[in-house]
Structure formats: C-alpha cells, structure tokens
Amino acid sequence: MGSMDSGPPPWPWKDSLSEVARSVWAKHDYDSDGWLPLYRHMADSAFVAGRLWDEWLPRQARDVIGVALPNSSEDARRLAVWLAATHDIGKATPAFACQVEHLADDMRAHGLDMPLQKQMADRRLAPHGLAGQLILGEWLAERHTWRERDTNQFAVIAGGHHGLPPSNTAIMDVENRPALLRTPGSADVWKRVQFELLDTAASATGVDERLSEWRTVKLPQTAQVLLTALVITADWIASNADYFPYFPGERSNDPERSEEAWRLLDLPRQWEPHEPGGTAAELFAERFELPEGAVIRPVQEQAVQAARSMAGAGLMIIEAPMGEGKTEAALAVAEIFAARTGAGGCFVALPTMATSNAMFARFTHWLDRLPGMPEEAASIFLAHSKAHLNKEFSSYLGGGPRLATDTDRDCEGAPGGAALVAHRWLRGRKKGMLASFSVGTIDQLLFASLKSRHLALRHLAMAGKVVIIDEAHAYDTYMNTYLDRALAWLGRYGVPVVILSATLPAGRRRELAQAYTGARGRGPAEQTYEEIGRASAYPLITIAEPGAAPCLYTPEASGRATDVRIEPLDDDLATLTTRLERELADGGCALVIRNTVARVHETAAHLREHFGEELVTVAHSRFLDLDRAARDEQLLREYGPPAKVADLGGKRPDRHIVVASQVVEQSLDVDFDLLITDLAPVDLVLQRMGRLHRHPRGPEQSERPPRLRTAHCLVTGVDWTETPPRPVRGSRTVYGEYPLLRSLAVLRSHLEARTDSERTLRLPDHISPLVQAAYRTAETMTEIAPPDWEQALTEARTAQEVKQADKATRARTFLLDPAARDGRAVVGWVDAGVGEADDSQSGKAQVRDTGESLEVLVARRTADGSLTTVPWLTEERGGLSLPTESVPEAAAARALAASGLRLPYQFTVTGLMIDRTIAELETDLVEAWQTKDAHWIAGELVLFLDEDNRAELAGYKLHYTESDGLEVTRAE
C-alpha cells in the first residue's frame, strides 16, 4: 500500500496497456482541441480520490464505508480509489466515443469500429455512467465470478457519478441495445479493451487481490451514497484542465502532474478535533467570550456532562428559555461529539437567512478559539442565496473562480484560530456545503431528503459533520416531513445531532428522537419514548442513541426570570394610539408586532399621524436586500444589548415605536420596554415576549421609564367581543384558526384576569406548561376551553387536520425513501425527483410549503430613459449607471444584484397571475445583460421604478420608500 500515498505510478496506466486501449479518449475541449485519453483520466481520478481520502474526508464518513468491509479502513480506501479509477469506463463505448470525429477515427484505426454520431440516434439512451455500470458489473461477474445481483451495489457508483443513479427502466433500455456498448462486428475488440482497462485499474489500485473477499459484502446504502459523492468530487477535480492539463501540453507524466495539481487545488484540510478535558466551566471560559463574572448556566453544564456520558453518535435535544446560552451549549457539545466520532466540521441550521446571518459571526468567533484546526486554513461557508451580501462572509472570499468544469459531451449541465477561507473550489450550490464549517438555512438539511440531482453530495456534506438545528419549533408539517427523513439518514450515517428549542411541544420531541434512532414503536425502549412524549420538565435535555433507551436530564433553571403582565387590547388603531401615548408618556421604546405587512403599513401610517414621522420605524421583509440589512443593523444599533449598541456607536432612543412583522421574532437580539403583538400561536407569542426586557438596564430595570419597569405585553389582532374571540383575517390566513384558538385557550386565564398578579406570566416558568397545553391532543374541546367555544374549536381542528394531512401528502411526493437493507443498490434512488435543488426561492418551495414566489432586482428608470441603481444605496452603490447596450461595470452589477426584492403574494396567487407578472417584467429585459460577463444579473427579472419610486405591474400600483419598503395597491 505504500505506493498509494501519491496515487498509482504511471506505468500500469500506460506502459502495460495495448495501443488500442491507449487510443480510447475521455475528455476533449472544442476550443483548443486538447484531449485526454481515458487511461490518463482514470489515473488522475484515482490519485485525487486517494488524496481526498487521506487528507480531506473526515474519519466519521470514512467509517461508514469501512465498517462494511473485511479489512475496514484499508479496504475502504482501496475501494474508493478503485471506484474513482473506473467511474468513466462507459466512455470506452461507441455511444460515447463517436462524438468527436477525429478521435473516433483514431480509435477506428485501432480496430474499435463505430458508426458516425448521426447514425446513432438512440445513443443518448446509454449515457456513459449507465454504460459504465453495466460494463463494470459484467467484468465483476466474468473476471471475478461475482453473482450478477451482487455487482450492482458497487457498479451503481459509476452509474450515478453524474448525480442521478440509473433507474431500472433505463438499465433495461440499454441491455436491449447492446450495439450502444459494443459495435457489432468488432464487439470482441470493444469488450477486450473495456476489460483490459478495468484489469489495469484493479491492479494499479490494489483491489485485484481483494475482490474475491468482497463478493460477500453487503454494502449499506449509506456507504454507496458516500462513495458516489466521493467519486463525483474526485471526477470534478480531475476534470479541471487548470489542474490536470489536456494533451498535448505540460505536465503529462506523474508524479509531477498529480502533485502539482494537488498543490494548485490547495484544498483545506478538515478539522481534527480532540476531546476537551477539564470542567464544563473551564471549557466555556476557553471557547467563548464570557462577560466578566459570568457563571456557566446549569443547562450548559448538564449538556456537557450528558455528551460525555454518551457511548457514540447520537441525538441531543436541548430545551431551555431564550437567552440561556443554548447556542454555546450546542457548540461545546459539538466539539465533544466530533472528537468521539471523528467529525471534520460542523453545520448550524437555522430557520431564515436573517437568523443565519446573526449566527455567522458568533460561529466564526467560536472557530477562532477551537483547537485542532488545520494550520493553513479551514474552509467555511454561509449557506443561503444572499450570502454574498454578508460582509463578514465576503471577507473570507479569496482567489478566483477556479471551478471544475465537466467536458463530458453526454452530461446535461456542468457543475459549477487558524485562518478561515471560503475556498474558491468549495463554493456554489452543489459544492459549498462540502466546506468543513457552515452556517445556513434549514433548507440545506431538508434538501438531504429531497429526491434531486447530485443528492449524494448533500449527504457527503452532512455525513462528516456535527449538525446543530436551532429553533426546531419553527417548522410546519410540510417541513417536518423532510426534517424527520433527514434525521433518519443522519442517524444511519452516525452523524451527531444537537437540536435546540425554547418552545418545543412534547409530542414533537418524541417524533424527533424516534426519527433519528429509527425506533419503530416496539420493544422495551418504547415505554421510554412514551415518557419522552410526556415529559414536562423545563429546562430539559433529551439523549437518544440508536439501539439504546433514551435518557432525560432535568437541569435546574438558571434563576433568571422575567415577570410579564399580559392583557388584551382592542384591535382598533385609535385605541392603540391612545394606549401608546399613555405608556410612553415618560419615554420608552415600544415594539408593535403585526402578522401581515399590510397591517404593519396601516399601523405605522396611523401612528405617524399622531407621534410624527421621526418617532415611528418600520421593519418587515419587503425591503430591498441592502435596505433590509441596513435596517437590521439600525435596530441593533439602537435596541441591541448595551455592549453591542456601544460597539456600533449607537444610542437607544428616549422615545420610539418600532412597527414590525415577524422578522423580529428570532433573528435579532433586540430589547424593548413595551410589547404590543397580534395574537399568534402561543410558542411564537412567547418568542416575541423574548424581545421584552431582554437585557438588564440598571438594577431592577431602573434605567427604563418608571411605568415600564415591569414588562408588559398587550395582545391585539382579535375581536374580543365574539365567542370565542376571533382573530383578524390576516392572522387566520398566516397561521390557521385552530392554533390561534388554542393559544387563546391557554392564555385565557391571564387575559381575563382581574388583578395584575393573575395577569402575570413568569418566564421561563410558564413557557413549557403553556406550550405543552396548547399542543397536546385533547379528547374533547371542553378539556381546553369553555363549552361555548366547542363548536368553533371543533370546526377549526377539523380544518387544521385536513390541511396538515394535505401538507404531509404533498411533501411525500419528492420525499427520499428511508435507507434500504444493506446490499441493495441505490438504483432508482432519486427516481421521479425534482431535478436540481438549490436555495433559490423556487428551490426552497420544494421543502417549504410556501408556494411559488417571484424575486426581482430593483433599479431606477429616469425621465430620459437611462437606467441606474436606486439612488439611496450606501457605500457608493447608489445611482450607478446601468447601460443598456453593454454589460454594466462590476460595481454597478453587484449593487443591482444586491437590490433583490421578493414580490408579495398578490403576484403569485395563481399560475395565471405569475405568468402575467413574468411576461410584463420580461418586456423590460435588457439583452446586453444576459451574458456570462454579466453573471451577477444575467437571467434575473428587473423591476424599474420611476423617479418617484413607483411602478405598475400586473394590475397593481407599487410604491417603494426607503423608510417603509414596498407598498402595493390595486390599480384603478
């Protein structure tokens, strides 16, 4: 095995091959007419796979493959290198080789006869991956006496190396057309060359002496998927002519060819974690910038102890109040888990881009203090579609876009402490998540259970990491269907998972644990899972490991508590104004949360008439990307923790009102003196209360205005005169009526109370009881509400159940199957899938039940017809010229690309409306921008505003202001 350190030596790949075998080509570039023979690409791919295995693939992922093989890790490495070497054997077929005539002619001259390309009308039925799968299977059966059915679990890696494992139908189509693999009349020559190349690969990679023992191996589907992903990665790198030049050219011989390629790639090594010693308090002091005098919280200490008690990979669920340091606990646990399992990185999944951005800075600060990081640099990635707008992530971007391109003619679509770097190769929607450390939206994890092209790469990205899922309560039935299936696969891979929530229903806790462990509801452990589903302690830590009974830990509360007085407020703008005037008489900062943007605008307009423009700020999702980022920063600069306000050079206003949508629920660490909120499901009401008196301001809040030193939450958005009280229409549309009525039912005793003490919620003490009461299954409606609510509750529950059943059914359409029995090939693994999956809005719609959405870039058209970026953008990005006859300058193109705006529901309510909207936007298409030189903006729809920042679109009037974002009204 010593010769494997630098890949196979050159002579087996060329010197032992016949002239006819050397004539088979694999790569060709039409522009330069450069080419590569198949044996050279086989050697290059084998070398890269060996280096990836040795220097890049984490032990946690390697073990998934090694555990299935007789000689474990040694066999696993040989297998990976051999599969990389043989993945393109299907190119030694007439169906592939006929595509470049002069190269085909040379092969014909060596006895490999084949028709002209135009004479092979059905050649696309035999893409070279599928052809390779059949040839490799045949070789294993004939040369090494394997049973045909046992070959598929290995040969399918060749079949799936372009992202889609073949279907049974596709296999039969080729089997019925043998002339696609070997031309009649010279079939013997074709077969002899195919087998010669495979014999050489087996000898060069050292598997020829192992194949007899591997005949009885039952390769788990998890191992098949990871091997496929590793081969894809090796192939993409080996296909890059910048690293591995085509013939004729420089560096055609080893070892200089392969060693120089690896040096140029400069792929960051993975993290090599070591289990931290010492106490939990010492670990936190070393990893996190704790305030002076800070003491580790009980939930953090218990999480570390629980992680240390676990035998191997498992699931930990941490439930604790907002602000208890759950994130730091999860990162500390991740370090312990990674050391135990050999993970090479960590992924933190969050509900939204805003929460992901907020987490990214905290994550990088942790990485700066993390031992075991590679000396040169560790790769990092911010995984969402607006990552380029994040200033911190942009600072890690270095080097040019040296991407591996695929020149295979029958492939549809080409791929595109220590220092941290967003490595140039580990970017893009297919490869970005392969970076060691990543933060991103939950979609990145949900995509792992969506049948889609190159799904194996998504599995490889997760299989070598510890996965942290934050805000686990934030997902609906549709998303949870994908999340549970993703957890099932993570459990099979042995990926440690940490789930965080402040408001997790007990039934959902049990579902998450059973999804990960695969517990089926039978056996002695089932009673323990029932206990998990009934546990009401808070804080609570749940441990679940496959094959073992789950455990519950009940750390003490930290002692931090906030009393919140809660009362109803009529849904009337005049009433709201009067109450705010009274509560803010001595100053103070109030947050008004509305459930729809329309209510945000309506409320803000009314309040400004009374309080003045300067005292009312708006925050919601209908701002340009750059404006939204600036608004978030402004909120932190004024309402963030005192230290953050000071760092940003801000100042908390003496008297101010922020009217916001749900965007302030989770993503921003902001603190207000008074909260007025539309009714929402109780867990979200509690999240919103987390923005109330979030940080100490003087002893016993003495720095707040006197009448606001007790936290006060007013609940509105409800007609309180009806029985039961009826939430406003917009709230019912967003959340459904049943969760809102259940929320009212559990809050009713406080909302209807006569005294302040009865109206008071103590947080966190009330969090779990309220959440569990709101989400538990009720046998009768009278258990949870007065008798005169029964009919309304029953009707709302029936509607909710129908809606949830529909969501679950639709989610299963493209849902990946669970891992099948060991030895069953992943043939047809993603049949009937969605094609490509990405984190665009259309991609997210595949794993979120959000329906269609349209995003536009926003620019200005002046009176003379010239185009510019909108004028108010900061950092010299406003008012930049956008010529229509040429590609805009890079700065202008980037500024336009950062001016994205998602259109509201009015434009996507029906398919006809979507088509009309797109058609009208396309009338303004600028042809000069639709080129690769304008990659920032090519293919994007652009909405042009006039000099008053107005436009008309699909029967609606649009008005955009820097202060209020986009407002939409129906055209007359």
N, C-alpha and C positions, 0 to 999 in steps of 0.2 A: 504493500500500500504506500510505500514511501514515494513512489513516482507520482502518486496522485496529488501531492502537495501543490504542484504547479500545473495540474491538468495533465492529460496524456501526452507523451512525447510525440514528435511529428511523424516519425517513420511508420507506425502502424496505420496512420490515416492516409498515407500516400504511397510509401515505398512498397507496402505489401499488396496494394490494390492493382488490379489489372488496368490496362489503358482504357478499356470500355467503361469500367466503374469510375475512373477519374473524369470521364467526359460528361458525366451527369451534372447538370447545373442546378443551383438552388436560388441564386439571387442575381438580379440584373437591374441596372439603372439605365433607363432610356436616354437620359440627358448625356451621360458620359460614356455610355456603352460599356461601363465596367461591369464585371460579373464575379460570382463566386461559385466554385464547384461545390457540390453537395458535401463531399468529404470534408472540405475546409469549414463549412458552416457547422457540420456535426462536431468537429474538433473544437471550434470556438464555443459552441453552446455547452459542450461538456466541461470545458475549462471554467466558464462563467458559473455554471451550476455548482462546481466544486468549490469555487471561491465564495459563492453565496452561502453555501452550507457551512463552510469553515468560519467565515468572518461576519456574516450578516444575519443568518436565520437563528432566532433565539432557541435555546435548548427546549423551552416549553413546546415549541412547534416541532422540533426535531423528534422529541419523544413520542409524539402522536404517531409518527411513521415507524420509529424504531421498535415500539412495543409489539408490533405485529410480525416482526421478522426474527428468524432464528438467532442471528448474531447481533440483534438490536442495532445499536448506533452504527457499527461498521457496515452492516448490510444496508442500513437505511441510506448512508451516504453513497454507496456504490449504486444503489437502485436509482437515487435521484440523478446522479451523473449519467447513468446509462439511459434513463428516460429522456434526459435533455439531449443526449447524443442522437437518439433515434427518432425524435419527435417529427422530423421532416422527411422520413423515409418515403412518404407518399409523393414526394417530388420526383422520385425515380419511377414515374409512370407517364404514359403518353398523354393522359388527360392534362397533366401539368406542363410537361416538357415541350409540348407543341407551341407554346405561347410566344417564344422568341425564336424566330425562324432560323437565324444563322447558328444559334446554339443547338437548336434541334437538328439542324443539318449535320453538325459535327457528331452528334450522338448517332444519327442515322449511319454516318460513315463508319462508325464503330460497331454496327450491327443492331442497333436499337431502332428498329423501324417504327414509324408512327405516321398517322395521317396529318395533313395540314390542319391548322386550328379551325378553319372554316368548315372542314369536313367532319368535325366532332361537335355536332350541335348539342349533344347531351353531356358534354364534358363537365359542365358545372354540377352535375349530379354527383361527381366524385371530387369534391374539394380535397386538397392534399392531406388535411388532417384525418378525414374519414378514410381515405385511401391508405394512409399510414397505419391506422388502427387495424384494418383488415390484413395488410401485409405482415405487420408485426405479430398478430395473432396466429397467422398461418405459419410463420417462421418458428414461433414457440412450439406449435403443435408438431411440426415436421422435424425440426432440428433437435428439439429437446423433449419430445414425447409428452407434452402437456395435453391434458384434456381441453378440448376447444372451449368449453364453458368456463374453465379456469383462466383462460388467457384474457378475457375481456376486462377484468379488474385492473390489469396492468396496461393493456393496449389502449384502453379508453383515454389514457393521458395524452397520447398522440392525437386521438380523435378530438379531444376538447381543447387543444392548445391555442385555438383562436377564439376561445370564450364560450363556445356552445358545444357541449358533448353531443355526439350524434344521437338521433332518435332511431328506434328500431326500424321505422319505415325507411329512413334514409339508408340505413345499412342494407336492407333488403334490395333497395333500388340499385345499389352498386353491385351487390352479389349477383344480381340478374343481368349485369352488363360487364362481364369480365374483360371485354376489349378496352374498357377505360383504364384498367390497371396493367394490361399486357396486350400488345398488338398481336392479333392472330398472324401466324407465320413466323413471328420472332418471339413468341411468348416465352419460350425456354430461355432465350438470352435475357429478356427482361427479368424473369424470375431469378436467374443465376446472379445477375448484377444486384438485385434487391437483397438477396440472401448474402452475397459477398459483403456488401456494405454493413449489413446487420452483424455478420460474423466478426468483421473488423471492429465494430463498435463494442461488441461483447468482450472481445479480447482486450481492447485498449482500456476499457473501464473496469476490467477485472470481474465481470459478472458471469463469464462463461463457466467458471468453476462453482458458481452459486446457484445457477438456475435450476439444477436438479433438486436442491433442497427447497427452493421457493415454490415448487409445484403444488405443495400442500398448504401454502399460505392463504389465509382468508384476510384480504386487505380491507380494513374498515373504510367506509365511505369517507370518513374524515381524512384518512391518510391519502386516499385517491384525490380528494379535492386539493389538499395542500401540495401534493406532488404536481398536480396540474398547474397550480398557481406558480410554483417554483419554476417549472418548465417555461411557462409564459414569460415570467420575468427574465429568465436566462436568455430566452429567444429574443426578446425585445432588445436587450443589451447587446447580444451578439449580432443583431441585425443592423446596428447603428454603424454606418460607414465611417463616422468620425472616430470610433473606437477600433473597429475592425475593417480596414480599408478593402475595397474591392480589387480584384485583379484587372489588368496589370497595375501594380502600384507598390507603394512602400510597405514594409512590414508584412511580407507574405509568409515568413517562416517563424516557427516557435524556437526558443521561448520569447524572443523579443516582441513578437506580435501580441501575444496574450498578456505578457507582463506590462507592456506599455499601455495596452487597452485598459487594464485594471487600474493602472496609475492615473490615467486620464479620467476615468469614471469617478474615482475618488469618493466612493460610496461610504457614507459614515457608518462606523461600526455600531452595534447595538449596545445598550446599557447592560452592564454586568453587575446586577445588584448583589449586595451582601447583607445578610440579616443583621439589623441593628441590635446592639446589646444595650444594656443599661435599662433604666426605668422608663416608663412612658413619659414622665415629665422631662427627663433628660433628652429623649428623642424629640419631643416637641420644641424644646429650647434650641436644639441644634438645627432643626429644619425650618422653623417659622419665626418671623419677626414678631415676637410677642411683646405687648406693651409692658413697660416696667411694672413689676409687682404682679403680673398676671399669673394665675394659677391654672394648671390643666383642669379641665372640667371632667366630672365623673363619667360622662358618656364617652369622652375621648380616651380616658384611661381604660375603661371597660372594653372599648373596641380593640385596643392594642392587646389586652390580655386575651380576649376571645380569639383574635387572629393567631396568637402564639399557641393557643390550645388546639388548633385545627391540625388534622393529620396531613392534609394535602389541599388540592384545589377545592374551592367551594364558593358558596354564596353567603354574603353578609348583608343584612338589611338593617340600616341604622335609622331609627325613627326618633327624632328629637325636635325641640322647638326651633323656630327661626332664630339665628344668631347664637346658637350653641356650639358652633365650630364643627359642624358635621363634615364640611369640606376638608378641613385639616385632619380630622379623624380618618376620613377615607384615604387621603394621600399617605398618611402614616401606615395604615393597614395595607395599602397597595405595595409599599416598599417591603413589608414583611412577606406578603403573598408572593411577590416577584422573586424574592430570594429563595423561597421554598420551591417554586415551580419552574424557575428559570425563564421567567418572562423577560423580554428585552425592551419593554416600553409600557406606556400607559395611555389609555384613551378616556377622556371625560366627555360624556354625552349630556347635553342639556336641551331644554325644550325649544329654545329660539336662538336666532342669531345674536340678539341683544344679550341674552344670558351667557352665550358662548364668548362674546367679546369681553364681558365683565370677568369671566373666569380666566381668560387667557393670561392676563397679567399676573394673577395670583399663581397660576400654574408655572409660569416661567420663573417666578421668584423661588418656588419650591425646587425647580430643576437646578437653579444656581447653587443650591446647598446640598444637592443629592450626591452621595458617594457612588463610585462605580461607573461614572460617566466616561465615555471614550476620551482619550487625551486630545484628539484633534477637534472634533465637533460632534454633537448629537443632532440628528435630524428632527425637525419639529414642523407641525402643520396645523393651520387653523382651517377646519373643515366646514366651510359653508360658502355659499355662492357670492358673498360680499366680502370675502376675506381680504381682497386687495385694498379695501377701504380702511382696514385696521392698521393704524400707524405702527403699532409695535410689531405686528407680524410682517409688515412691509419692510421693517428694518432688518429682518432676518433674511430677506431675499437677496441672493447673491449669484453672480455668474450668469451666463447667457442661457437661452432656452435650448440646451443641447439635448433634444428628446430623441428617443429611439424610434425610428420610422420603420415601417414594415413594407418591404417591396415585393411581398408575395402577391402575384397577379390575381389569384382567385380568392383573396381575402377582402371582404367588404368592410371598409373603414379602417384607417390606420390609427394606432394608438398615439396618441399624443404623450455653574462651576466651570465645566467645560464650555466651550463656545457652543451656541445653538445656531443652526443654519437651516433655512428652508431650502434643502438641496435641490439643485436645478433639475435632477432626474426624478426626484420624488415629489413631483407636482402634478396637478391635473386631476380630473375627476376619477381616473382609473388608478393612478399611482400614488396620489397624495397621502392616502391613509396608510400606505406602507411605511411612512416615516415612523420613527421609534415613538415619538411623543405627539399626541394630537388632542386638540380640543375642538368640539364641533357640535352641531345639532344632532338630536337623537335619530334623525333620518339616516345618518351614516351607519348606525347599528341596525335600524329597521331594514335597510337595503340588503342586509345579510340574509334576510328571509324572503326576499322578493325574487321570483324567478326572472333572471335578467342575464344579459350577456356579460361575460367576464366576472360572474359571481364568485368564482374561485378566488380571484384577487381580493375581494372584500373579506372572504373567510380567512385568507392568509393574513390580512391586515389585523384582524381581531385575534387570531389564534396564538400570536406571540406576545400578547399584551395582557395587562390587568385592565379590566373595563370598569369604569365608575359611571353609574347612571344617577344623575341628580334630578330632583323634582319629579320623582317617579309617580306622583299622584296626578300629574298634569296631562295624562294621556287618556283618550276615549277608547271605546270598544274597538273601533277600527284599528287604531294604532296598537292597542294592547294585543290584538291578534298577531301582529307581526313581531311585537316585542317578545311575547311568550315563545314563539317559534325560534327567534334569535337566541333567547336564553337556553332553549333546549339544545341547540347546536353548540353554544358556548360550553354548556355542561359536558357534552360529548368530547369536545376538544380539551377539556381540562383547563379552561380559562377561568381564573379567579374573577369574581364579580362583586362589586360593592354597590348597593342601591341605597339612595338617600331620600328621605321624605320627612316633612313636618306633619303631614296630614294624610296618612295612608290608611284607607279602610282595611279592617282586619281580613275580610274575605279576599281582598286583592293581595294582601301579604301572603296568604296561603297559596294563591294561584302562582305568584312569582316563584316561590320556593319549589313548588311541585313542577313548574315548567323547567326549571334549571336541573333538578335532580332526576326528572323523569319518573317520579313516584306516580303510580297509577291508581292509588286509592285502595290498594290491597296490601295485606301483610301487617306485621307488628308495628311498622313505623306510621301506619295510617292514623292511629289514635293520636300520635304526636302532632301530625299535620292538622288534625282537627283542633288540637289545643292552640296551634299557631293561629288558626282562623277565629279563635275565641279570645285570645289574649287581649287584655285592655290596659295593661301597664304602660306607663309613659314617663320618661323615655324607655325605649325597648330596642334590644339588639337581637336579631334572629340569625342563627347559623344553620345552613343546610349544605350537607355534603352527600354526593351520590353514594348510595349503599349504606348510609348511616342514618340514625334517627336525628332529626333536627333538634337544636337546643335554643333556649330562650335565656337572655340575660336582661336583668332589670336594674340598670344603673340608677343611682339617685339623681334627682333633679339638681341643677346647679345652685338653686336658691334664687336665681334671677326671676323676678316676677313683675308683671305689669297689670294693674287693675284698669280695665276698660269699661267705662259706663256706656251702655248701648240703649238707644231709644229710637222709635220710629219718627220719620219726618214725612209730612205730606209731599206728594210729588207735584209741587207747584212752584214755579220759578220765583214768584213773589215771596212765598213762604221761605224758600231757600235764601233769598237775598236778605230778608229781614233777620233770619237766624244768623247768617254770617256777619251781618252788621253788629249784632249783639255780641256774638262770641269773639269777634276781633276788635272790639271797642278799645281794648288796651294794647292792640297789636297782636301779632302771631301769624303763623303760616298754616294755611288750611289746604287740604287736598280733597278735591271733589272727583270721584271716580264714576264715570258713566260706562255703560256696557256697549254703547254704539258710538261711532264717530259723529253721527248726526246729532245725538244728544250732547256730545262734547261741544260741538259748534253752537248749538242752540243755547246751551247754558252759558258758555263764555260770552256770547254776544249780549245776553241779558245782564250778566254781572258787570260787564264793562260799562254799560249804560249807567250803572249806579256807582261803581267803585272807580271807574276810569280805566283807560287802556293800559296804563303802566302797572296796575296792580293785579292784572289777570294774565296768566300764561297758559298756553295750550300745549298738550303733549298727546300724540297718538301716532298711528302707523302710516298715515297718509302724508308723509313728508318725503321730499327727495332724500336719497340715502345720505348725502353730505349734510343736509339740514337736520335730519334725524340724529346723526352722530353729534352735531354741534349742540342740539337741544339736550341730548342726554348729558353731555359734558357740562352744560349750563346748570342742569338740575343738580348734578354732583357738586358743582362749584358753589351752589347756594344752599342745598339741603342735605349734603352728604355728612359723613362723620366729621366732627370738628377738625381732626387732624387732616383729613382729605381736603376740606374747604381751605385750610391754611396752605396746604401744598399747592393747590391750584390757584392760589391768590384770590380766592373768592370771599364773599361776605354774605351771611344769612340775612335776608331782608327783615326789616322790622315788622312789616305787614304785607302779606301777599297771599294770593289764591292761585293754585295750580289746578286746572281742569284737565283731566286726563282720561284716557281709555285704559284697558287692561295692561298697557305697556309698562306701567309702574308696579305691577303685581310682584314680579320676580327679579327683573334684570338689574334694578338699580338699588343701591344702598342709600336710600333717602329717608329722611326723618321729618315728620310734620307734627304740629301741635294739635291739630283737629282733623278728623276724617269724616267725610260725608260720602257714602257709597250707595250706588244702586244695589239692590238685592242680587246676590249671586249664590251658587252652591256654597254650602257652609265652609268647605275647605278653602275656597277662594276668598270668602269673607274674612276668614282667619288670616290668610296670606296678606290681604290688604291691611288688616289690623297690624301686621308686622311692620308697616310703614309709619306707625303711630308711636311716638315716644320711643323710637328705636334705639336712641343713644342717650346716655345721661347728659343733662345740661344743667350743671350745678347740683349741689346736694339737694336731693328730693325734688329735682327738676326746677329748682328755684330760679334759673335763668329764663324760664318760659314765662309768658304773661300770667298773672295770678289766677285768672279764671280758667286757664288751660293747663294748669299743673297736674290736673287729673286727666288721664287720657279719655277722650270722648269720641264715640263713633255713632253717627246718625245714619240710619238705614232708610233709604228712599227708593224711588222707582217702583212703587207699589200703590195700588188703590186700597187703602186701609178700610174703606167703608164697606167693601164686599166681604162675603163669607164663602170660602176663606178669602183672605186678602189676595188681590190679583196683581201679579207682576205686570209691568208695562210690556207692550207687544215686542219691542226690540229685545228685551231680556229673554222673553219666551222663545224668540227666534234663535238667539245665540245659544242658550243653554237647555232649552226644553222646559216645559212647565213642571214636570214631576220633580226634578232635582231642586227647583226653586221652592216648591211647596214643602218638600222635606226639610229644606233649610229653614223655612219659616216655622215649621213644626217644632224643630229643636231649639230655635231661638225665641219661640213664642213666650215662654215663661218670663224671660228677661225683658222682651219688648213690651209686654203688657203689665209689667210690674209697676207698683205704686211708689216704691221707695228706691233711693239711689243704691242701697246695698243689694237689693234684689235685682236691679238692672245691671249690676256689675259682673263682668266676666273676669276671672283671674287667669291670665296667661303666664305659663303654659298649662296650668292645671286643667283648664276646661277644654283644651284642644282635642285630646283623644276622645273623651266622652262625647263631645258634640259630633265629631266626625263619625265615630262608630254608630252613634244613634241615627245619624242621617243616612247612613249607607247600609245598615243591617236590613236583612229581609224581614218584612213584617207579615205575619199571618193574616192579620186584619188591620184595616186602616184605623180603627178605634184604638189600637195599641199606641199609635203615634200622634193622634190629633183628635180634636173634639168630634162627636158624632156628626155634626152638621158640615164637616169637611169631607165626609166619607165619599160621597158621590164624585166630587171634583178630584179627589185623590185617586180613586179607582180608575176614572176615565184617563187621568194623566198617566198613571202607571201603565195602563194597557197601551197607550200610545207610545210610551217610552220603550216598552218591551218589544213592540213591533219594530220600532226604529233601530233598537240595538240588534235584533235578530237580522234585520236587513243589512246593517253595517257588517256584522260578522260574516254573513253570506257573501257579500261583495268583496270583503277582504280576502276570503279564501280563493278567489278567482286566480290570483297570481302568487298564492302563498306556497313557499317551498315546502316539500314534504319533509317529515322527520327523517333523520338518518336511518337507513335500512340496515338489515343484518349484515354482518361482516362478510366480505367476499362478493357481495352483489355490486356489480359495476354501476357507475353513475351514468350509464347510457340513458338518455332522455331525462336527465336530471332537471333541466330547465325547459322542458317541452311546454309549449303554449305559454311562454313567458311574455314579458313586456318589451323585449328588445333591450335597448340601452336604459340604464337607470342613472340619474345624476341628481345633484342638489339644486337644479333649477326649479322654478315654481311648478312646471309640468312634472318634473321628476318627483317632487315632494308629494304631489297629488296622488301618486301611486301608493304611498304608505301613510298618507294622512287623508282623512275624509273631508278634504277642503274643496273638492270640485275644481273646475277649471279656473285659472286665473291668468291675467294678462299683465305683463310688466312693460313699461315704456321708458325710454330715455326722454328727458325734457330739455328743450332748447328754446331759444327766442328767435322769432322772425320779425325783423324791424320793418318799418313802413316802406323802405325801399327794396324789401325782399331779401336783404342779406341775412345770414344766419350767424348766431353767436351762442355761446353758453349763456345761461341765465346770469344776470349781472351781479347778483348779491353774493356769489360764492366767495369764500375767503381764500387766503393764501395764493392770491393772484390767479385764481381759476375762473373768475367771473368775467363775462364779456369778451371771451376769446373768440376770434374769428373761426367760423366753420365753413370753408369754401365748398361750393357745390360741384366744382369742376375737377377737384383733386382731393387727395387724402388730407385731412386736417393734420396740422402739426401734432406731434406726440402729446404735448401737454394739453392741447385742446381736446384731443380724442380721449385722453384719460379723464379729463374733467367731465366730458359728456357721459362717459361710461359710468362715472360716479354719481350721475344725476338720475339714477333709476327711481321709478315710482310705480308701485302696483296700483292698477286701476281698481276702483271699488266694485262691489257686486253688481251694480246696475249694468255693467258692460259684459258680464259673464253669466247672467241669469238664465239664458237659454243658448243653445247652439247657434240659432239664427242671429242672436244679438252678438255673440262672439265673432261670427263670420262678418257681420256688418261692421263691427268695430275695427277688425283687422283690415277689411277692404278699404275703409276710409283712411286708416293710418298709412296703408301702402300707397295711396295716391301721392304721399309726400316722400316716397322712397328716393334716396339720393344714390344714384347708380355708382358714383365715384367712391362711395364709402363701402361698397360690397366686395372688397378685395382683401387678400391676405395681408396686405400692407396696412389695412385699417382694422386689424383683428380685434381691437378694443370695442369697436362699434358695428362691425360687419354683421349683418343678419338681424340687427335689433330694430324694433319699431320705435319711431321717434315722434313725440307729440310736440308740436311747435306752438308756443304761446305768443300772443301779440304783445305789444309794448305795454298794455295794461294787464298782462299776465292772464289773459283769457283765451279760451278756445271753445269751439263747438265740436262735438263728437257724438255720432250715433244718436242724435235727438236729445242730447243733454248739453247744458252750458257748464263749462269748467272754469273755475277761478282759483288761482293759486296765489297765496301770500306767504311771505317768509314767516309771518307770525302765526298763521292758522293752518298752513298746509293747503291741501286740496279740498275745495267745496264743490259739490255737484248739485245742480238743479235741473229740472226738466225744462227743455226749451219750449217757448210759447208755441 
